[in-house]
Amino acid sequence: MQPTFADFSATPVSVSNAGIRYRDCHEAPSHLVMGADASTELDFEVDGAEQILEATLKVTALVSKLGGSPGHAPVDLLLNGKVLTEGLTVPGGGDLPQDNVFAVPGELLRPGTNTLEIRTGADARSMLWLYRVTLDSVYERGRSERAMAAAAARDTVFTYTTERRLPFTSDWRPGPRLLFHVDRGEQSLPAQLGWRGQNGAESAISFQSNMSDFHGHHRAADGTLAEFRGRVIGRGAFPEGTEGVHVHRFRTEEGWGGGWHDSGELRILVEDGSGPVERVTWRDQRGNSGVAGLSVATGRSGAGDAPDVTAGATVVDVSDEFEEVGEVATNLLRDSRAKWLAGSCEATVDFAFGRPLALTGYTLTTANDFPDRDPRDWTLLGSQDGIRWTELDSRAGESFTGRFESRRFRIGAAPVAYSRYRLDITGNGGAGETQLSGVRFAGVASDHFSGYYQRHDEGPIGYRGTALATPDDAAERERTARLAVELEQAARSLAEAARSIGRLADSVRDR
């Protein structure tokens, strides 16, 4: 039997293997409202080749209150016109919906279309709030609930209206909108969320299982404590609803077994009107929890404005160097005129930083002699692990006009943070050796985080991440690279045209 459910807590209603018909009902933001003598019918399919001895039906509902006392809205359940239960009194008076579970005899199911009817009594004095309905073969209990949770977890961008009130007071006052998105790709919605802003304000909240509303507390930057609540007004699949705001996207690693291991992407967004956040904590509905302390880079300026970060670099690998006379790659990072000399027209040097940096530019300085050893063609690449490399900047036909000349080269407009960089020289001025006396780097520290992650019923493990390139970043770099190539080609064409004009002018004078 296919997963069969109707989730009335979702907007729009989420269904699987079911069609829905209403009578005297209306949809609320988090449930279906059924008054007296109302009905909801679910049509679902059963495979004719499948023999179901028994099915499990779960109806999640709540009866609204009558003032300060429990309400009254008896329910009848019918399957294909046969009564499953009659006059069922769903508990009322509380705030949490109740799960009502029933065994369905297999002989009531038939191949093809079946109809489940949920009908309220004519004597109901309050409303029945219907949240969810699931139906499974008894041998596959929980299958539809898992499918329903997976469907709900695809919508991970939430927007809430909020209210706050001071302790021991009764007046709720409107607060700023809350927009959040925390997703590790595990298809599980949050049960709790906490965050601290860079201004010192902090909040901690807990959600209804259907994410319809939350309750918690808020402490303002000045220390004022308030009760905090909210109601959902929008939800969607990422990136819906995140236009114009910055979503932190991290490539993450988990620390266990004495090492660090890739663990996919983490996306974090919390916007509550009080500015950037510096810490986010969460627990999902499966019982997994995590903490991320954020270090957010400020400013992503061009190569001319970004600070010099060369002091954080070390040489970790080099294709060749002349150790006998001290002309080694580490000289490239020193403030001196000592040089690096490689015995080939092609050479590479790998640099590492203690923490990921987003380079915006770099500078190469020629050595003391032999201009034909100067690099002309090269590529700068970045890597997180020293194995997989990404091209960041590529140059061809470059030239230097003097000894100890420094030329600065700018990287694309959307730099991405890497912990290792490689200068790969593929051609020089024609000599059999390649040399440089200096390499400098300009850039900014990347967004990154450090924290822990704890799976349900397991111990905590290390958890860390560095900023991840977004599709927009990649597209921008590609556009920038194409523009650079086009500008270079245009410059060469103009230079060739100028030379042609010069030759023509010389020819005219000679005549």
C-alpha angles and dihedrals in degrees: 000000000000118000104279121196147133116206109196092176090072124082109250098025110263116223138174125192088350143101120201134216126182137199120190092348134119134194120248123192093267107016147014115265116219120186129191116317093005127141141200120197126198119196112200136170130241120196110243091220092057122089112206115191093184138354132208117228120193121188115187111199146139132208114228119239127259100222105294095343132076116273129237125228113144117203136212121202120202131180116199088340095307118118116246095175134349131207093006111179110214111206113261138179096068134088102237123080115243127231112228112191126196136181111231116204111235093229089068090063120080134191113270124011120012128182127217114193124197109193130180121216123258088235094059110135097189138024130285110221109206115200109166142355124195132177127189141162108265089244091057101044112168096020094114092045090053091048090048092050091049090051091049091047091061087072101067103150109091133186122192136182108226140206133191135195133183118250116277093013129108104213118099114204125199115259133193122289116271118218119178143163124179114169133163092172093254096121095237125123122225120265095185135016133187133177143173123209126221087247091062098256115133139186138188123191141172125211136219108249090252091049091238094132144350139214130201144106138287128204114197124220090261091054098258109150122213139173109248132204139160145182126218117251100167143014133171147153116283128297091024111109096014097094112135096013130096116249114197108228117189137186100221139204131195121215116223139124092031095300146066122261132192112257106175133250129331120197121195130183126160118166116173101152096260101094137259121347126232101190134029127185127184145171120199130214091263091059097255116137139189145179127208122188104198128216106192122196114230117216128005102209131169125273092270094057103032116099124256107259098177092114089072094055130096131182109246102169139012132181094220142347139167103246093168093072098028095253093138135149095252087070087071091072097045126095093239142089093253111122145211117236125190122190096230141062087241123055142155136207124191120208127193132199127205090235132016115281131188106224117212097179147348138209129220122199123199123231131244102273149011106047090201088071091062115112115254104168123037146140130217114212134185132211140177096205108019090249107073113049132194124203111239104169134003128192132187132183095011120160139194124213102205150014117281088010114158120210123186121215124195124222122217123295095257108051120192124209120252132169095214132044131188128204105205111190111196101172143014139184093294104282126127091238134054126214145175133172099205148017122188128184130209122194150106134261113264129240105268140155141207127200143104140279127209125191119210111283092003134100124260120272133192117275127188139155146184130213113284125215112251124216088252090054091051092047091049092050090049091050090047092049092049091049091050091052091047092049091048091050090048091050091051091049091051091048091050090048090051091051091049091051089048092052090047091051091050090050091052092050092049089057 
